[in-house]
């Protein structure tokens, strides 16, 4: 039986998915035992495989590339301990374009400092693209990063969010 998944990603991310001379697409196909058909005009992608789990994993990897991640980071999702999470910023901006830009600026920070600090503290990769913030990393770290980002989106001061993350990651809170 052949399994099939369909996904659409932004057209400007198609070249990143394909890669130089198709190398990225071939790497994803080899790594996931799938076949990927891409319509560059529409951004529509069809994934097929003999195993449904392969289609599911490939769809997640492609979704991560579509949300702005470098393919190398997206391919870390082959590890079942890693997670890809997307936060829709529009839910926090109440449809205001100006508010959306301000919220994105809060996540990114001056010269990328806030985003970089969140990534360092949580050992995750974070991408702000379009109307979303996406996170890739180990499951528990992604959940901590998500909580921190949502706190920032709700207006919490950066310093408080960083302390909250540090507290959640400190050894005293992770007693076995």
MODELLER restraints for C-alpha pairs under 7 A, 6 or more apart:
rsr = mdl.restraints
at = mdl.atoms
rsr.add(forms.Gaussian(group=physical.xy_distance, feature=features.Distance(at['CA:1:A'], at['CA:50:A']), mean=6.07, stdev=0.5))
rsr.add(forms.Gaussian(group=physical.xy_distance, feature=features.Distance(at['CA:2:A'], at['CA:48:A']), mean=6.58, stdev=0.5))
rsr.add(forms.Gaussian(group=physical.xy_distance, feature=features.Distance(at['CA:2:A'], at['CA:49:A']), mean=5.67, stdev=0.5))
rsr.add(forms.Gaussian(group=physical.xy_distance, feature=features.Distance(at['CA:2:A'], at['CA:50:A']), mean=4.87, stdev=0.5))
rsr.add(forms.Gaussian(group=physical.xy_distance, feature=features.Distance(at['CA:3:A'], at['CA:48:A']), mean=5.49, stdev=0.5))
rsr.add(forms.Gaussian(group=physical.xy_distance, feature=features.Distance(at['CA:3:A'], at['CA:49:A']), mean=5.35, stdev=0.5))
rsr.add(forms.Gaussian(group=physical.xy_distance, feature=features.Distance(at['CA:3:A'], at['CA:50:A']), mean=5.97, stdev=0.5))
rsr.add(forms.Gaussian(group=physical.xy_distance, feature=features.Distance(at['CA:3:A'], at['CA:51:A']), mean=6.44, stdev=0.5))
rsr.add(forms.Gaussian(group=physical.xy_distance, feature=features.Distance(at['CA:3:A'], at['CA:52:A']), mean=5.48, stdev=0.5))
rsr.add(forms.Gaussian(group=physical.xy_distance, feature=features.Distance(at['CA:4:A'], at['CA:46:A']), mean=6.88, stdev=0.5))
rsr.add(forms.Gaussian(group=physical.xy_distance, feature=features.Distance(at['CA:4:A'], at['CA:47:A']), mean=5.52, stdev=0.5))
rsr.add(forms.Gaussian(group=physical.xy_distance, feature=features.Distance(at['CA:4:A'], at['CA:48:A']), mean=4.50, stdev=0.5))
rsr.add(forms.Gaussian(group=physical.xy_distance, feature=features.Distance(at['CA:4:A'], at['CA:49:A']), mean=6.75, stdev=0.5))
rsr.add(forms.Gaussian(group=physical.xy_distance, feature=features.Distance(at['CA:4:A'], at['CA:55:A']), mean=6.63, stdev=0.5))
rsr.add(forms.Gaussian(group=physical.xy_distance, feature=features.Distance(at['CA:5:A'], at['CA:46:A']), mean=5.87, stdev=0.5))
rsr.add(forms.Gaussian(group=physical.xy_distance, feature=features.Distance(at['CA:5:A'], at['CA:47:A']), mean=5.10, stdev=0.5))
rsr.add(forms.Gaussian(group=physical.xy_distance, feature=features.Distance(at['CA:5:A'], at['CA:48:A']), mean=6.58, stdev=0.5))
rsr.add(forms.Gaussian(group=physical.xy_distance, feature=features.Distance(at['CA:5:A'], at['CA:55:A']), mean=6.06, stdev=0.5))
rsr.add(forms.Gaussian(group=physical.xy_distance, feature=features.Distance(at['CA:6:A'], at['CA:45:A']), mean=5.69, stdev=0.5))
rsr.add(forms.Gaussian(group=physical.xy_distance, feature=features.Distance(at['CA:6:A'], at['CA:46:A']), mean=4.61, stdev=0.5))
rsr.add(forms.Gaussian(group=physical.xy_distance, feature=features.Distance(at['CA:6:A'], at['CA:47:A']), mean=6.21, stdev=0.5))
rsr.add(forms.Gaussian(group=physical.xy_distance, feature=features.Distance(at['CA:7:A'], at['CA:44:A']), mean=6.02, stdev=0.5))
rsr.add(forms.Gaussian(group=physical.xy_distance, feature=features.Distance(at['CA:7:A'], at['CA:45:A']), mean=5.26, stdev=0.5))
rsr.add(forms.Gaussian(group=physical.xy_distance, feature=features.Distance(at['CA:7:A'], at['CA:46:A']), mean=6.62, stdev=0.5))
rsr.add(forms.Gaussian(group=physical.xy_distance, feature=features.Distance(at['CA:7:A'], at['CA:59:A']), mean=6.93, stdev=0.5))
rsr.add(forms.Gaussian(group=physical.xy_distance, feature=features.Distance(at['CA:8:A'], at['CA:43:A']), mean=5.28, stdev=0.5))
rsr.add(forms.Gaussian(group=physical.xy_distance, feature=features.Distance(at['CA:8:A'], at['CA:44:A']), mean=4.46, stdev=0.5))
rsr.add(forms.Gaussian(group=physical.xy_distance, feature=features.Distance(at['CA:8:A'], at['CA:45:A']), mean=5.83, stdev=0.5))
rsr.add(forms.Gaussian(group=physical.xy_distance, feature=features.Distance(at['CA:9:A'], at['CA:43:A']), mean=5.34, stdev=0.5))
rsr.add(forms.Gaussian(group=physical.xy_distance, feature=features.Distance(at['CA:9:A'], at['CA:44:A']), mean=6.82, stdev=0.5))
rsr.add(forms.Gaussian(group=physical.xy_distance, feature=features.Distance(at['CA:9:A'], at['CA:63:A']), mean=6.88, stdev=0.5))
rsr.add(forms.Gaussian(group=physical.xy_distance, feature=features.Distance(at['CA:9:A'], at['CA:66:A']), mean=5.01, stdev=0.5))
rsr.add(forms.Gaussian(group=physical.xy_distance, feature=features.Distance(at['CA:10:A'], at['CA:43:A']), mean=5.99, stdev=0.5))
rsr.add(forms.Gaussian(group=physical.xy_distance, feature=features.Distance(at['CA:10:A'], at['CA:66:A']), mean=6.19, stdev=0.5))
rsr.add(forms.Gaussian(group=physical.xy_distance, feature=features.Distance(at['CA:11:A'], at['CA:40:A']), mean=6.77, stdev=0.5))
rsr.add(forms.Gaussian(group=physical.xy_distance, feature=features.Distance(at['CA:11:A'], at['CA:42:A']), mean=6.80, stdev=0.5))
rsr.add(forms.Gaussian(group=physical.xy_distance, feature=features.Distance(at['CA:11:A'], at['CA:43:A']), mean=5.04, stdev=0.5))
rsr.add(forms.Gaussian(group=physical.xy_distance, feature=features.Distance(at['CA:13:A'], at['CA:66:A']), mean=5.58, stdev=0.5))
rsr.add(forms.Gaussian(group=physical.xy_distance, feature=features.Distance(at['CA:14:A'], at['CA:40:A']), mean=6.45, stdev=0.5))
rsr.add(forms.Gaussian(group=physical.xy_distance, feature=features.Distance(at['CA:14:A'], at['CA:43:A']), mean=6.71, stdev=0.5))
rsr.add(forms.Gaussian(group=physical.xy_distance, feature=features.Distance(at['CA:17:A'], at['CA:24:A']), mean=6.02, stdev=0.5))
rsr.add(forms.Gaussian(group=physical.xy_distance, feature=features.Distance(at['CA:17:A'], at['CA:25:A']), mean=5.91, stdev=0.5))
rsr.add(forms.Gaussian(group=physical.xy_distance, feature=features.Distance(at['CA:17:A'], at['CA:65:A']), mean=6.59, stdev=0.5))
rsr.add(forms.Gaussian(group=physical.xy_distance, feature=features.Distance(at['CA:18:A'], at['CA:24:A']), mean=5.36, stdev=0.5))
rsr.add(forms.Gaussian(group=physical.xy_distance, feature=features.Distance(at['CA:18:A'], at['CA:25:A']), mean=4.75, stdev=0.5))
rsr.add(forms.Gaussian(group=physical.xy_distance, feature=features.Distance(at['CA:19:A'], at['CA:25:A']), mean=6.57, stdev=0.5))
rsr.add(forms.Gaussian(group=physical.xy_distance, feature=features.Distance(at['CA:29:A'], at['CA:35:A']), mean=5.69, stdev=0.5))
rsr.add(forms.Gaussian(group=physical.xy_distance, feature=features.Distance(at['CA:29:A'], at['CA:36:A']), mean=6.68, stdev=0.5))
rsr.add(forms.Gaussian(group=physical.xy_distance, feature=features.Distance(at['CA:32:A'], at['CA:54:A']), mean=5.59, stdev=0.5))
rsr.add(forms.Gaussian(group=physical.xy_distance, feature=features.Distance(at['CA:32:A'], at['CA:58:A']), mean=6.36, stdev=0.5))
rsr.add(forms.Gaussian(group=physical.xy_distance, feature=features.Distance(at['CA:33:A'], at['CA:49:A']), mean=6.71, stdev=0.5))
rsr.add(forms.Gaussian(group=physical.xy_distance, feature=features.Distance(at['CA:33:A'], at['CA:54:A']), mean=6.62, stdev=0.5))
rsr.add(forms.Gaussian(group=physical.xy_distance, feature=features.Distance(at['CA:34:A'], at['CA:47:A']), mean=6.60, stdev=0.5))
rsr.add(forms.Gaussian(group=physical.xy_distance, feature=features.Distance(at['CA:34:A'], at['CA:48:A']), mean=5.63, stdev=0.5))
rsr.add(forms.Gaussian(group=physical.xy_distance, feature=features.Distance(at['CA:34:A'], at['CA:49:A']), mean=4.74, stdev=0.5))
rsr.add(forms.Gaussian(group=physical.xy_distance, feature=features.Distance(at['CA:34:A'], at['CA:54:A']), mean=6.57, stdev=0.5))
rsr.add(forms.Gaussian(group=physical.xy_distance, feature=features.Distance(at['CA:34:A'], at['CA:55:A']), mean=6.75, stdev=0.5))
rsr.add(forms.Gaussian(group=physical.xy_distance, feature=features.Distance(at['CA:35:A'], at['CA:47:A']), mean=5.73, stdev=0.5))
rsr.add(forms.Gaussian(group=physical.xy_distance, feature=features.Distance(at['CA:35:A'], at['CA:48:A']), mean=5.24, stdev=0.5))
rsr.add(forms.Gaussian(group=physical.xy_distance, feature=features.Distance(at['CA:35:A'], at['CA:49:A']), mean=6.42, stdev=0.5))
rsr.add(forms.Gaussian(group=physical.xy_distance, feature=features.Distance(at['CA:36:A'], at['CA:45:A']), mean=6.91, stdev=0.5))
rsr.add(forms.Gaussian(group=physical.xy_distance, feature=features.Distance(at['CA:36:A'], at['CA:46:A']), mean=5.85, stdev=0.5))
rsr.add(forms.Gaussian(group=physical.xy_distance, feature=features.Distance(at['CA:36:A'], at['CA:47:A']), mean=4.70, stdev=0.5))
rsr.add(forms.Gaussian(group=physical.xy_distance, feature=features.Distance(at['CA:36:A'], at['CA:48:A']), mean=6.63, stdev=0.5))
rsr.add(forms.Gaussian(group=physical.xy_distance, feature=features.Distance(at['CA:37:A'], at['CA:45:A']), mean=5.65, stdev=0.5))
rsr.add(forms.Gaussian(group=physical.xy_distance, feature=features.Distance(at['CA:37:A'], at['CA:46:A']), mean=5.16, stdev=0.5))
rsr.add(forms.Gaussian(group=physical.xy_distance, feature=features.Distance(at['CA:37:A'], at['CA:47:A']), mean=6.51, stdev=0.5))
rsr.add(forms.Gaussian(group=physical.xy_distance, feature=features.Distance(at['CA:38:A'], at['CA:44:A']), mean=6.14, stdev=0.5))
rsr.add(forms.Gaussian(group=physical.xy_distance, feature=features.Distance(at['CA:38:A'], at['CA:45:A']), mean=4.60, stdev=0.5))
rsr.add(forms.Gaussian(group=physical.xy_distance, feature=features.Distance(at['CA:38:A'], at['CA:46:A']), mean=6.63, stdev=0.5))
rsr.add(forms.Gaussian(group=physical.xy_distance, feature=features.Distance(at['CA:39:A'], at['CA:45:A']), mean=6.24, stdev=0.5))
rsr.add(forms.Gaussian(group=physical.xy_distance, feature=features.Distance(at['CA:47:A'], at['CA:55:A']), mean=6.04, stdev=0.5))
rsr.add(forms.Gaussian(group=physical.xy_distance, feature=features.Distance(at['CA:48:A'], at['CA:55:A']), mean=6.25, stdev=0.5))
rsr.add(forms.Gaussian(group=physical.xy_distance, feature=features.Distance(at['CA:49:A'], at['CA:55:A']), mean=6.11, stdev=0.5))
rsr.add(forms.Gaussian(group=physical.xy_distance, feature=features.Distance(at['CA:57:A'], at['CA:78:A']), mean=6.95, stdev=0.5))
rsr.add(forms.Gaussian(group=physical.xy_distance, feature=features.Distance(at['CA:61:A'], at['CA:74:A']), mean=5.13, stdev=0.5))
rsr.add(forms.Gaussian(group=physical.xy_distance, feature=features.Distance(at['CA:61:A'], at['CA:75:A']), mean=6.17, stdev=0.5))
rsr.add(forms.Gaussian(group=physical.xy_distance, feature=features.Distance(at['CA:61:A'], at['CA:77:A']), mean=6.40, stdev=0.5))
rsr.add(forms.Gaussian(group=physical.xy_distance, feature=features.Distance(at['CA:64:A'], at['CA:74:A']), mean=5.60, stdev=0.5))
rsr.add(forms.Gaussian(group=physical.xy_distance, feature=features.Distance(at['CA:65:A'], at['CA:71:A']), mean=5.96, stdev=0.5))
rsr.add(forms.Gaussian(group=physical.xy_distance, feature=features.Distance(at['CA:65:A'], at['CA:74:A']), mean=6.13, stdev=0.5))
rsr.add(forms.Gaussian(group=physical.xy_distance, feature=features.Distance(at['CA:67:A'], at['CA:129:A']), mean=5.98, stdev=0.5))
rsr.add(forms.Gaussian(group=physical.xy_distance, feature=features.Distance(at['CA:67:A'], at['CA:134:A']), mean=6.89, stdev=0.5))
rsr.add(forms.Gaussian(group=physical.xy_distance, feature=features.Distance(at['CA:68:A'], at['CA:127:A']), mean=6.11, stdev=0.5))
rsr.add(forms.Gaussian(group=physical.xy_distance, feature=features.Distance(at['CA:68:A'], at['CA:129:A']), mean=5.90, stdev=0.5))
rsr.add(forms.Gaussian(group=physical.xy_distance, feature=features.Distance(at['CA:69:A'], at['CA:127:A']), mean=6.42, stdev=0.5))
rsr.add(forms.Gaussian(group=physical.xy_distance, feature=features.Distance(at['CA:76:A'], at['CA:82:A']), mean=6.99, stdev=0.5))
rsr.add(forms.Gaussian(group=physical.xy_distance, feature=features.Distance(at['CA:77:A'], at['CA:83:A']), mean=6.44, stdev=0.5))
rsr.add(forms.Gaussian(group=physical.xy_distance, feature=features.Distance(at['CA:81:A'], at['CA:138:A']), mean=5.60, stdev=0.5))
rsr.add(forms.Gaussian(group=physical.xy_distance, feature=features.Distance(at['CA:81:A'], at['CA:139:A']), mean=6.10, stdev=0.5))
rsr.add(forms.Gaussian(group=physical.xy_distance, feature=features.Distance(at['CA:82:A'], at['CA:136:A']), mean=6.93, stdev=0.5))
rsr.add(forms.Gaussian(group=physical.xy_distance, feature=features.Distance(at['CA:82:A'], at['CA:137:A']), mean=5.10, stdev=0.5))
rsr.add(forms.Gaussian(group=physical.xy_distance, feature=features.Distance(at['CA:82:A'], at['CA:138:A']), mean=4.26, stdev=0.5))
rsr.add(forms.Gaussian(group=physical.xy_distance, feature=features.Distance(at['CA:82:A'], at['CA:139:A']), mean=5.35, stdev=0.5))
rsr.add(forms.Gaussian(group=physical.xy_distance, feature=features.Distance(at['CA:83:A'], at['CA:136:A']), mean=5.69, stdev=0.5))
rsr.add(forms.Gaussian(group=physical.xy_distance, feature=features.Distance(at['CA:83:A'], at['CA:137:A']), mean=5.69, stdev=0.5))
rsr.add(forms.Gaussian(group=physical.xy_distance, feature=features.Distance(at['CA:83:A'], at['CA:138:A']), mean=6.05, stdev=0.5))
rsr.add(forms.Gaussian(group=physical.xy_distance, feature=features.Distance(at['CA:83:A'], at['CA:139:A']), mean=5.21, stdev=0.5))
rsr.add(forms.Gaussian(group=physical.xy_distance, feature=features.Distance(at['CA:83:A'], at['CA:142:A']), mean=6.86, stdev=0.5))
rsr.add(forms.Gaussian(group=physical.xy_distance, feature=features.Distance(at['CA:84:A'], at['CA:135:A']), mean=5.71, stdev=0.5))
rsr.add(forms.Gaussian(group=physical.xy_distance, feature=features.Distance(at['CA:84:A'], at['CA:136:A']), mean=4.73, stdev=0.5))
rsr.add(forms.Gaussian(group=physical.xy_distance, feature=features.Distance(at['CA:85:A'], at['CA:134:A']), mean=5.57, stdev=0.5))
rsr.add(forms.Gaussian(group=physical.xy_distance, feature=features.Distance(at['CA:85:A'], at['CA:135:A']), mean=5.19, stdev=0.5))
rsr.add(forms.Gaussian(group=physical.xy_distance, feature=features.Distance(at['CA:85:A'], at['CA:136:A']), mean=6.67, stdev=0.5))
rsr.add(forms.Gaussian(group=physical.xy_distance, feature=features.Distance(at['CA:86:A'], at['CA:132:A']), mean=6.51, stdev=0.5))
rsr.add(forms.Gaussian(group=physical.xy_distance, feature=features.Distance(at['CA:86:A'], at['CA:133:A']), mean=5.87, stdev=0.5))
rsr.add(forms.Gaussian(group=physical.xy_distance, feature=features.Distance(at['CA:86:A'], at['CA:134:A']), mean=4.34, stdev=0.5))
rsr.add(forms.Gaussian(group=physical.xy_distance, feature=features.Distance(at['CA:86:A'], at['CA:135:A']), mean=6.51, stdev=0.5))
rsr.add(forms.Gaussian(group=physical.xy_distance, feature=features.Distance(at['CA:87:A'], at['CA:132:A']), mean=5.51, stdev=0.5))
rsr.add(forms.Gaussian(group=physical.xy_distance, feature=features.Distance(at['CA:87:A'], at['CA:133:A']), mean=5.17, stdev=0.5))
rsr.add(forms.Gaussian(group=physical.xy_distance, feature=features.Distance(at['CA:87:A'], at['CA:134:A']), mean=6.12, stdev=0.5))
rsr.add(forms.Gaussian(group=physical.xy_distance, feature=features.Distance(at['CA:88:A'], at['CA:131:A']), mean=6.11, stdev=0.5))
rsr.add(forms.Gaussian(group=physical.xy_distance, feature=features.Distance(at['CA:88:A'], at['CA:132:A']), mean=4.63, stdev=0.5))
rsr.add(forms.Gaussian(group=physical.xy_distance, feature=features.Distance(at['CA:88:A'], at['CA:133:A']), mean=6.66, stdev=0.5))
rsr.add(forms.Gaussian(group=physical.xy_distance, feature=features.Distance(at['CA:89:A'], at['CA:100:A']), mean=6.95, stdev=0.5))
rsr.add(forms.Gaussian(group=physical.xy_distance, feature=features.Distance(at['CA:89:A'], at['CA:131:A']), mean=5.44, stdev=0.5))
rsr.add(forms.Gaussian(group=physical.xy_distance, feature=features.Distance(at['CA:89:A'], at['CA:132:A']), mean=5.24, stdev=0.5))
rsr.add(forms.Gaussian(group=physical.xy_distance, feature=features.Distance(at['CA:89:A'], at['CA:133:A']), mean=6.85, stdev=0.5))
rsr.add(forms.Gaussian(group=physical.xy_distance, feature=features.Distance(at['CA:90:A'], at['CA:100:A']), mean=6.68, stdev=0.5))
rsr.add(forms.Gaussian(group=physical.xy_distance, feature=features.Distance(at['CA:90:A'], at['CA:131:A']), mean=6.20, stdev=0.5))
rsr.add(forms.Gaussian(group=physical.xy_distance, feature=features.Distance(at['CA:92:A'], at['CA:153:A']), mean=6.40, stdev=0.5))
rsr.add(forms.Gaussian(group=physical.xy_distance, feature=features.Distance(at['CA:93:A'], at['CA:99:A']), mean=5.30, stdev=0.5))
rsr.add(forms.Gaussian(group=physical.xy_distance, feature=features.Distance(at['CA:93:A'], at['CA:100:A']), mean=5.13, stdev=0.5))
rsr.add(forms.Gaussian(group=physical.xy_distance, feature=features.Distance(at['CA:103:A'], at['CA:153:A']), mean=6.20, stdev=0.5))
rsr.add(forms.Gaussian(group=physical.xy_distance, feature=features.Distance(at['CA:107:A'], at['CA:114:A']), mean=6.08, stdev=0.5))
rsr.add(forms.Gaussian(group=physical.xy_distance, feature=features.Distance(at['CA:107:A'], at['CA:115:A']), mean=5.81, stdev=0.5))
rsr.add(forms.Gaussian(group=physical.xy_distance, feature=features.Distance(at['CA:107:A'], at['CA:149:A']), mean=6.99, stdev=0.5))
rsr.add(forms.Gaussian(group=physical.xy_distance, feature=features.Distance(at['CA:107:A'], at['CA:152:A']), mean=6.94, stdev=0.5))
rsr.add(forms.Gaussian(group=physical.xy_distance, feature=features.Distance(at['CA:108:A'], at['CA:114:A']), mean=5.35, stdev=0.5))
rsr.add(forms.Gaussian(group=physical.xy_distance, feature=features.Distance(at['CA:108:A'], at['CA:115:A']), mean=4.72, stdev=0.5))
rsr.add(forms.Gaussian(group=physical.xy_distance, feature=features.Distance(at['CA:109:A'], at['CA:115:A']), mean=6.50, stdev=0.5))
rsr.add(forms.Gaussian(group=physical.xy_distance, feature=features.Distance(at['CA:115:A'], at['CA:126:A']), mean=6.97, stdev=0.5))
rsr.add(forms.Gaussian(group=physical.xy_distance, feature=features.Distance(at['CA:118:A'], at['CA:145:A']), mean=6.83, stdev=0.5))
rsr.add(forms.Gaussian(group=physical.xy_distance, feature=features.Distance(at['CA:119:A'], at['CA:125:A']), mean=5.65, stdev=0.5))
rsr.add(forms.Gaussian(group=physical.xy_distance, feature=features.Distance(at['CA:119:A'], at['CA:126:A']), mean=6.41, stdev=0.5))
rsr.add(forms.Gaussian(group=physical.xy_distance, feature=features.Distance(at['CA:121:A'], at['CA:166:A']), mean=6.94, stdev=0.5))
rsr.add(forms.Gaussian(group=physical.xy_distance, feature=features.Distance(at['CA:122:A'], at['CA:141:A']), mean=5.41, stdev=0.5))
rsr.add(forms.Gaussian(group=physical.xy_distance, feature=features.Distance(at['CA:122:A'], at['CA:144:A']), mean=6.94, stdev=0.5))
rsr.add(forms.Gaussian(group=physical.xy_distance, feature=features.Distance(at['CA:122:A'], at['CA:145:A']), mean=5.95, stdev=0.5))
rsr.add(forms.Gaussian(group=physical.xy_distance, feature=features.Distance(at['CA:123:A'], at['CA:141:A']), mean=6.70, stdev=0.5))
rsr.add(forms.Gaussian(group=physical.xy_distance, feature=features.Distance(at['CA:124:A'], at['CA:135:A']), mean=6.66, stdev=0.5))
rsr.add(forms.Gaussian(group=physical.xy_distance, feature=features.Distance(at['CA:124:A'], at['CA:136:A']), mean=5.74, stdev=0.5))
rsr.add(forms.Gaussian(group=physical.xy_distance, feature=features.Distance(at['CA:124:A'], at['CA:137:A']), mean=4.62, stdev=0.5))
rsr.add(forms.Gaussian(group=physical.xy_distance, feature=features.Distance(at['CA:124:A'], at['CA:141:A']), mean=6.65, stdev=0.5))
rsr.add(forms.Gaussian(group=physical.xy_distance, feature=features.Distance(at['CA:124:A'], at['CA:142:A']), mean=6.53, stdev=0.5))
rsr.add(forms.Gaussian(group=physical.xy_distance, feature=features.Distance(at['CA:125:A'], at['CA:135:A']), mean=5.65, stdev=0.5))
rsr.add(forms.Gaussian(group=physical.xy_distance, feature=features.Distance(at['CA:125:A'], at['CA:136:A']), mean=5.17, stdev=0.5))
rsr.add(forms.Gaussian(group=physical.xy_distance, feature=features.Distance(at['CA:125:A'], at['CA:137:A']), mean=6.38, stdev=0.5))
rsr.add(forms.Gaussian(group=physical.xy_distance, feature=features.Distance(at['CA:126:A'], at['CA:133:A']), mean=6.98, stdev=0.5))
rsr.add(forms.Gaussian(group=physical.xy_distance, feature=features.Distance(at['CA:126:A'], at['CA:134:A']), mean=5.62, stdev=0.5))
rsr.add(forms.Gaussian(group=physical.xy_distance, feature=features.Distance(at['CA:126:A'], at['CA:135:A']), mean=4.57, stdev=0.5))
rsr.add(forms.Gaussian(group=physical.xy_distance, feature=features.Distance(at['CA:126:A'], at['CA:136:A']), mean=6.57, stdev=0.5))
rsr.add(forms.Gaussian(group=physical.xy_distance, feature=features.Distance(at['CA:127:A'], at['CA:133:A']), mean=5.66, stdev=0.5))
rsr.add(forms.Gaussian(group=physical.xy_distance, feature=features.Distance(at['CA:127:A'], at['CA:134:A']), mean=5.17, stdev=0.5))
rsr.add(forms.Gaussian(group=physical.xy_distance, feature=features.Distance(at['CA:127:A'], at['CA:135:A']), mean=6.52, stdev=0.5))
rsr.add(forms.Gaussian(group=physical.xy_distance, feature=features.Distance(at['CA:128:A'], at['CA:134:A']), mean=6.46, stdev=0.5))
rsr.add(forms.Gaussian(group=physical.xy_distance, feature=features.Distance(at['CA:135:A'], at['CA:142:A']), mean=6.27, stdev=0.5))
rsr.add(forms.Gaussian(group=physical.xy_distance, feature=features.Distance(at['CA:136:A'], at['CA:142:A']), mean=6.53, stdev=0.5))
rsr.add(forms.Gaussian(group=physical.xy_distance, feature=features.Distance(at['CA:144:A'], at['CA:165:A']), mean=6.61, stdev=0.5))
rsr.add(forms.Gaussian(group=physical.xy_distance, feature=features.Distance(at['CA:148:A'], at['CA:161:A']), mean=5.67, stdev=0.5))
rsr.add(forms.Gaussian(group=physical.xy_distance, feature=features.Distance(at['CA:148:A'], at['CA:165:A']), mean=6.71, stdev=0.5))
rsr.add(forms.Gaussian(group=physical.xy_distance, feature=features.Distance(at['CA:151:A'], at['CA:161:A']), mean=6.81, stdev=0.5))
rsr.add(forms.Gaussian(group=physical.xy_distance, feature=features.Distance(at['CA:152:A'], at['CA:158:A']), mean=6.75, stdev=0.5))
